[in-house]
Amino acid sequence: MAVGAEAIFGDSVVTTKLDSAIGWARESSMWPYIFGTACCAIEFMSVASSKFDISRFGAEVVRFSPRQADLMIVAGTISYKQAPVLKKIYDQMPEPKWVVSMGACACSGGFYDNYTTVQGIDSIIPVDVYVAGCPPRPEALIDALIQIQEQQAKEESIVKDRINTKFKGRLDA
């Protein structure tokens, strides 16, 4: 015998925790901000096209304002002149936010081992998922999106403080 809302409404109502409902909505509707500087950004364009169709994973609403995005995809080489801009854009994104480092140049500096190239963006901002390759295949970026969705599903609460206070990048005072 059903009690409560199930008894009144039958099968037309689903009861759940608010945290679970908001977590499901976040997981199913990521709004990426692409920080594309090189050939990896062109690979991102192919992921957004109809062949790979990033919209199947709820990430087709590409935002070009960091204040409206919750997923930053850094695609390409980052020089030391661009590093403060990248950090500022990351700081402008609302919490909770996730970062994907796409391609060998963003992950480790790639084959640019010189004084102008940042040897991995994880020295500037915290990174959640790394996508290897030069340039990485579109399937690899889709796999990274699935990994981010799995991380979002594991979040315990919407009120949990996700800010990584232990992270100290090169540009942090």
C-alpha positions in Angstrom: 0.0 0.0 0.0 1.4 3.4 -1.0 1.6 6.3 1.4 2.3 10.0 0.9 2.6 11.5 -2.6 2.6 8.1 -4.3 -0.8 7.3 -2.8 -2.3 10.5 -4.0 -0.7 10.8 -7.5 0.1 7.2 -8.4 2.8 6.7 -10.9 2.7 10.2 -12.3 5.0 11.6 -9.6 8.6 10.7 -8.9 10.1 11.6 -5.6 13.8 12.1 -5.1 16.3 14.2 -3.3 16.9 17.8 -4.5 20.6 17.1 -4.7 20.0 14.1 -7.0 17.7 16.0 -9.3 20.0 19.0 -9.6 23.0 16.7 -10.1 21.2 14.8 -12.9 20.3 18.2 -14.6 23.9 19.4 -14.4 25.2 16.1 -15.7 22.8 16.3 -18.7 23.4 19.9 -19.6 27.0 21.0 -19.6 27.8 24.4 -21.1 31.3 24.4 -22.4 33.6 27.3 -22.9 36.2 26.6 -25.5 39.6 28.2 -25.0 41.0 27.2 -28.4 44.4 28.4 -29.6 45.6 25.9 -32.1 44.7 22.8 -34.2 42.9 21.2 -31.2 40.2 23.8 -31.5 39.5 22.6 -35.0 39.1 19.1 -33.6 36.6 20.5 -31.2 34.7 21.9 -34.1 34.5 18.4 -35.6 33.1 17.1 -32.3 30.4 19.7 -32.4 29.5 18.7 -36.0 26.8 16.2 -37.0 29.1 13.2 -37.3 30.2 13.1 -33.7 27.3 15.3 -32.3 28.3 16.5 -28.9 24.7 17.4 -28.3 24.0 13.8 -27.5 25.8 14.4 -24.2 24.1 17.7 -23.4 27.1 19.9 -24.3 25.9 21.6 -27.5 25.3 25.0 -25.9 28.8 26.4 -26.4 29.2 29.6 -24.4 31.6 32.4 -25.2 31.1 34.1 -21.9 32.8 32.4 -18.9 30.1 33.6 -16.6 27.6 31.3 -18.4 29.8 28.2 -18.7 30.6 25.4 -16.3 33.1 23.4 -18.4 36.3 24.9 -19.8 38.0 23.1 -22.6 41.5 24.3 -23.1 42.5 23.2 -26.6 46.0 24.1 -27.9 49.3 25.7 -27.0 49.3 28.2 -24.1 52.1 30.7 -24.0 53.1 32.6 -20.9 51.5 35.8 -22.4 48.1 33.9 -22.6 48.4 32.4 -19.1 47.0 35.4 -17.1 44.1 35.6 -19.5 43.4 31.9 -19.1 43.5 32.3 -15.3 41.2 35.3 -15.3 38.7 33.5 -17.5 38.8 30.5 -15.2 38.3 32.7 -12.1 35.2 34.3 -13.8 33.5 30.9 -14.2 30.8 30.1 -11.6 31.2 27.2 -9.3 30.9 24.2 -9.8 33.3 24.2 -12.8 35.3 21.6 -14.6 38.4 21.8 -16.9 39.4 19.6 -19.7 43.0 19.9 -21.0 42.8 18.9 -24.7 45.9 17.9 -26.7 49.5 17.4 -26.0 50.3 21.1 -26.0 47.8 22.0 -23.3 48.6 18.9 -21.2 52.4 19.1 -21.3 53.6 21.8 -23.7 53.8 19.3 -26.6 56.9 19.5 -28.7 57.3 23.2 -27.8 60.0 22.9 -25.1 61.0 26.6 -25.0 60.8 29.7 -22.8 57.5 31.0 -24.2 55.3 27.9 -23.8 53.6 26.8 -20.6 54.5 23.2 -20.0 51.1 22.1 -19.0 48.1 24.2 -18.0 47.9 22.4 -14.6 50.6 24.8 -13.4 48.0 27.7 -14.0 44.6 26.2 -13.3 43.4 22.8 -11.8 42.6 20.3 -14.5 39.9 17.5 -14.1 40.5 15.5 -17.3 43.4 15.2 -19.7 42.9 14.3 -23.3 46.1 13.0 -25.0 46.9 13.3 -28.7 48.3 15.7 -31.2 45.6 16.5 -32.2 43.3 14.3 -30.2 40.6 12.3 -31.9 37.0 13.5 -31.5 36.2 10.3 -29.7 38.8 11.1 -27.1 37.0 14.4 -26.3 33.7 12.7 -26.1 35.2 10.2 -23.6 36.5 13.2 -21.6 32.9 14.6 -21.5 31.7 11.2 -20.3 34.3 11.3 -17.5 33.2 14.8 -16.5 29.6 13.6 -16.4 30.7 10.7 -14.1 32.5 13.1 -11.8 29.3 15.3 -11.7 27.2 12.2 -10.8 29.6 11.4 -7.9 29.1 14.9 -6.3 27.5 14.4 -2.9 25.7 17.7 -2.6 25.0 20.9 -4.4 26.1 22.9 -1.3 29.4 21.1 -1.0 32.3 23.4 -1.4 34.1 22.1 -4.5 36.7 24.9 -4.6 40.1 23.3 -4.5 41.8 25.4 -1.8 45.0 23.3 -1.9 45.7 24.2 -5.5 48.3 26.9 -5.9 49.2 27.8 -9.4 52.0 30.0 -10.7 49.8 33.0 -11.0 48.2 32.7 -7.6 49.5 35.3 -5.1 
